[in-house]
Amino acid sequence: MNETQDFHHLKAMLEWQVELGATEAIGDVPVNRYEVPAEAPKPKATEEVAPAPVLEAPNPVEIAKAAAMRATDLPELRTEIDAFEFCELKRGARNLVFADGNPAARVMIVGEAPGRDEDLQGRPFVGRSGQLLDRMFAAINMARDAEEPESSVYITNVLPWRPPQDRDPTPEEIAMMRPFLERHIALVNPEFLVLTGNISSKTLLGKTGITRLRGIWTEVFGIPVLPMVHPSYLLRKPEAKREAWADLLSLQARLRGDVDG
């Protein structure tokens, strides 16, 4: 024993080792501190895992096209539209607004989207704008409830569900619902189309600026088309009724066979 390491000094060192966590003074197996450690085993190569396939998001427009083409008549088309789940407007609407009037009519009117009254009743153009529309066509002896195709009209909209707060439809909403509208027109196969307002003109003609487009006959899907201002515009600007009346007379002339009228 080193003379400088008396009993008390050694005892203090042992207690310090105990405090550090030492529990045994001598191991069960002798330790060769000069032994070279064996080379650690190489980890096994991990098998390459193929990345999970990236699933493409469904394309609402393509799904709408396929759904529309499945419809062979108007009841089936309504069913396909009602089953279409990709337009968020459906979740906030009370009713699907499909159409009104006589499907055999010579004239098909395409509006924009349902409003509050239309959403409540499930029929297009039944509010103030619709009442004015009825009076306008009654002036040329036409009505949605007329039995004879010669004097009846058939009415639908670009969108079948009401947008919140009656806002304008978005381009995405128009794009996904356009296949249904095109199929609707094909199934009805009218002699003439009347487009009321900017939204219907943009959807089917790709043009906006209804005050410039109105009254100018054009064609889509081989059908003569007459753009007109929306009745709601006439409620705000009654002075424009004169031009709307001229458009109605132009339609009446076409119906009579006077192309130059």
C-alpha positions in Angstrom: 0.0 0.0 0.0 1.3 3.4 -0.9 2.0 5.3 2.3 0.1 8.3 1.0 -3.0 6.2 0.5 -4.2 5.4 3.9 -7.4 3.6 4.8 -9.6 6.7 4.8 -8.3 7.9 1.4 -8.9 4.5 -0.2 -12.4 4.3 1.4 -13.3 7.7 -0.1 -12.1 6.6 -3.6 -14.2 3.4 -3.3 -17.3 5.4 -2.3 -16.7 7.7 -5.2 -16.7 4.7 -7.6 -19.9 3.5 -6.1 -21.5 6.8 -6.6 -20.5 6.6 -10.3 -22.4 3.3 -10.6 -19.7 0.7 -10.1 -21.2 -2.5 -8.6 -18.4 -5.1 -9.0 -14.7 -4.8 -8.4 -13.7 -7.9 -10.4 -15.4 -9.1 -13.6 -16.2 -12.8 -14.2 -14.1 -12.9 -17.4 -10.6 -11.6 -17.6 -10.1 -8.7 -20.0 -7.2 -8.8 -22.5 -6.7 -5.1 -23.2 -4.1 -5.9 -25.9 -6.6 -7.9 -28.0 -7.4 -6.4 -31.4 -11.2 -6.2 -31.8 -12.7 -8.4 -34.5 -14.0 -6.7 -37.6 -17.6 -5.7 -37.2 -19.9 -7.7 -39.5 -21.0 -5.8 -42.6 -24.7 -4.9 -42.5 -26.8 -6.9 -44.9 -27.7 -5.1 -48.0 -31.3 -3.9 -47.8 -33.5 -5.1 -50.5 -34.7 -2.4 -52.9 -38.3 -1.6 -52.4 -40.2 -0.4 -55.5 -41.8 3.0 -54.9 -45.5 3.0 -54.4 -47.3 3.9 -57.6 -48.5 7.5 -57.8 -52.2 7.5 -58.3 -53.4 10.2 -60.6 -56.2 12.4 -59.3 -59.5 11.8 -61.1 -60.2 14.2 -64.0 -63.7 15.6 -63.4 -64.1 16.7 -67.0 -63.3 13.3 -68.4 -65.6 11.6 -65.9 -68.3 14.0 -66.9 -67.9 13.3 -70.6 -68.2 9.5 -70.0 -71.2 10.0 -67.7 -72.9 12.3 -70.2 -72.4 9.9 -73.1 -74.0 7.0 -71.1 -77.3 8.9 -71.1 -79.5 7.9 -74.0 -82.5 10.1 -73.0 -83.3 13.0 -70.8 -84.3 11.0 -67.7 -81.0 9.1 -67.8 -79.1 12.4 -68.3 -80.8 13.8 -65.2 -79.8 10.7 -63.3 -76.2 11.0 -64.4 -76.0 14.6 -63.4 -77.5 13.8 -60.0 -74.9 11.1 -59.4 -72.0 13.4 -60.4 -70.0 14.0 -57.2 -67.1 16.2 -58.4 -68.9 19.6 -58.4 -68.9 21.1 -55.0 -71.9 23.2 -55.8 -74.0 20.1 -55.3 -73.2 19.9 -51.6 -74.6 23.4 -50.9 -77.7 23.2 -53.1 -81.2 22.2 -52.1 -82.3 20.8 -55.4 -80.9 19.8 -58.8 -82.3 22.2 -61.4 -82.5 20.2 -64.6 -84.9 21.8 -67.1 -88.4 23.0 -67.7 -90.7 23.2 -70.7 -91.4 21.0 -73.7 -88.4 18.9 -74.8 -90.0 18.8 -78.3 -89.9 22.6 -78.6 -88.2 24.1 -81.5 -86.4 26.6 -79.2 -84.1 25.7 -76.4 -83.1 28.5 -74.0 -79.8 28.1 -72.0 -79.4 30.3 -68.9 -76.5 30.6 -66.5 -77.2 29.0 -63.1 -80.1 28.7 -60.6 -80.8 31.4 -58.1 -82.6 31.2 -54.8 -86.1 30.6 -56.2 -84.9 28.1 -58.7 -82.9 26.2 -56.0 -86.0 26.1 -53.8 -88.4 24.9 -56.6 -85.9 22.8 -58.6 -87.0 24.5 -61.9 -85.0 27.1 -64.0 -86.2 30.7 -64.4 -88.9 30.9 -61.8 -87.8 34.0 -59.9 -88.2 37.6 -61.1 -85.9 37.0 -64.1 -87.9 33.9 -65.1 -91.2 35.7 -64.8 -89.8 38.4 -67.1 -88.5 35.8 -69.5 -92.0 34.2 -69.7 -93.5 37.6 -70.5 -90.9 38.2 -73.2 -91.7 35.0 -75.0 -95.4 35.3 -74.4 -95.1 38.5 -76.5 -94.2 36.4 -79.5 -96.8 33.7 -78.6 -94.4 31.2 -77.0 -94.5 29.6 -73.6 -92.8 26.9 -71.6 -96.1 25.2 -70.8 -97.4 25.2 -74.4 -98.1 21.7 -75.7 -97.4 22.4 -79.4 -93.7 22.4 -80.2 -94.3 25.3 -82.6 -95.2 27.6 -79.7 -93.3 26.1 -76.8 -89.8 26.6 -75.4 -87.5 24.3 -73.4 -85.3 25.9 -70.7 -82.1 24.8 -68.9 -78.9 26.3 -67.4 -75.2 25.8 -67.8 -75.1 24.7 -64.2 -77.7 22.6 -62.5 -76.9 23.8 -58.9 -77.0 27.2 -57.4 -73.6 28.8 -56.6 -73.2 30.3 -53.1 -74.6 33.9 -52.9 -75.4 33.6 -56.6 -71.8 34.3 -57.6 -70.6 33.6 -61.1 -69.6 30.0 -61.9 -65.9 29.4 -61.9 -64.1 28.2 -65.1 -63.5 24.8 -63.4 -67.3 24.4 -62.6 -68.2 25.4 -66.2 -65.6 23.0 -67.7 -66.8 20.0 -65.7 -70.5 20.6 -66.3 -70.2 21.5 -70.0 -70.3 17.8 -71.2 -73.7 17.4 -69.6 -74.9 20.6 -71.3 -73.6 19.5 -74.7 -75.3 16.1 -74.2 -78.5 17.9 -73.1 -78.6 19.9 -76.3 -77.8 16.8 -78.4 -80.7 14.9 -76.9 -83.2 17.7 -77.3 -81.9 18.6 -80.7 -83.6 22.0 -81.0 -83.9 24.0 -84.2 -82.7 27.1 -82.4 -80.7 27.9 -79.3 -81.1 31.1 -77.3 -78.2 31.9 -75.0 -79.1 34.4 -72.2 -76.2 36.2 -70.6 -72.4 36.0 -70.6 -72.0 32.7 -68.9 -73.9 30.7 -71.4 -72.3 32.6 -74.3 -68.8 31.9 -72.9 -69.6 28.3 -72.3 -70.9 27.5 -75.8 -69.4 30.2 -77.9 -66.2 30.9 -76.1 -67.0 34.6 -76.1 -68.0 37.2 -73.6 -69.4 40.7 -73.9 -73.1 39.9 -74.2 -74.0 43.5 -75.1 -71.9 43.2 -78.2 -72.8 39.6 -79.0 -76.6 40.0 -78.5 -78.7 39.9 -81.6 -76.0 38.5 -83.8 -76.8 35.0 -85.1 -74.1 32.4 -85.0 -73.9 28.6 -84.9 -72.8 25.9 -82.5 -73.1 22.1 -83.1 -74.8 22.9 -86.4 -77.6 24.8 -84.6 -78.4 28.5 -85.2 -77.7 30.4 -82.0 -79.1 33.8 -80.8 -77.3 35.4 -77.9 -79.5 37.7 -75.8 -79.0 39.7 -72.6 -80.1 37.9 -69.4 -83.5 39.0 -68.1 -81.8 40.0 -64.8 -79.9 42.6 -66.9 -83.2 44.0 -68.2 -84.5 44.3 -64.6 -81.5 46.5 -63.8 -81.6 48.4 -67.1 -85.2 48.6 -68.4 -84.0 50.8 -71.3 -82.3 47.7 -72.8 -85.7 46.0 -73.3 -86.0 47.7 -76.7 -83.0 45.7 -78.0 -84.3 42.5 -76.4 -87.6 43.0 -78.2 -85.6 43.3 -81.5 -83.9 40.0 -80.7 -87.2 38.3 -80.0 -88.6 39.6 -83.3 -85.5 38.2 -85.0 -86.1 34.8 -83.5 -89.7 34.9 -84.5 -88.7 35.7 -88.1 -86.4 32.6 -88.1 -89.2 30.5 -86.7 -91.4 31.6 -89.6 -88.7 30.8 -92.1 -87.7 34.4 -92.8 -83.9 34.0 -92.4 -83.4 37.7 -93.3 -85.9 38.8 -90.7 
